[in-house]
Amino acid sequence: MLKKYKFPLSIFVVFEHTNVSIYTSEHLTNNHYVMMIDKSWYEGMNLFIKNELMYGYSTLTEISAIDTLKYDTIFPETENNTNNRFILYNIYYMYLLKLRITLVYLTNKNIPSIDKVFKNANWLEREVAEMYGINYTNKKDCRPLLLDYSKNENPMLKDFPTEGEYDIYYNFFENKLTYIKNEFVEL
């Protein structure tokens, strides 16, 4: 019964109007809160967390996504929103409040970039865009980080094939990547 009062009042006042679902675990860490927020609050929440006096010393530690086609089994309260494929989450650490907040958003492939708000978001957004195919609008640097420039693939998607059509080798003599088509044998 007292668990609901352990949530910091300063955080609750901010997030009460966003129609947020709040999750926490008293067994793991009691200073980490996971909040599921509507996608329309994405840009505003990041600006607020960066510029508000109480949260001014916060830092963005991680941006990642989950590709799931059946997210209504994970988050049953969002089953009416079927056009979103990705669950995007940002993890922040608030130095003054000594707590971590994870903001979770259901989104499709388009979301505004926050690299002007947090400097490290540029690298994190490039990684998410490359691995999941999420398109960040108003982003200046969209270069791939890990994959070959000539390939337009997203290896973290659920429908990405686990066995590739090509094997890739580095050719030392020609100083380039060489793709060799695999021959599949039906058993």
Secondary structure, DSSP 8 states (H G I E B T S, - for coil): --GGGGS-HHHHHHHGGGT-EEEEETTTEEEEEEEEE-GGGHHHHHHHHHHSTTTTTEEEEEEEEEE-S-GGGTSGGGTT-TT--EEEEEEEEETTTTEEEEEEEEE-SEEE--TTT-TTHHHHHHHHHHHH--EEET-S----SSS-TT----TTSTTS-SS-SEEEEEETTTTEEEEEE------
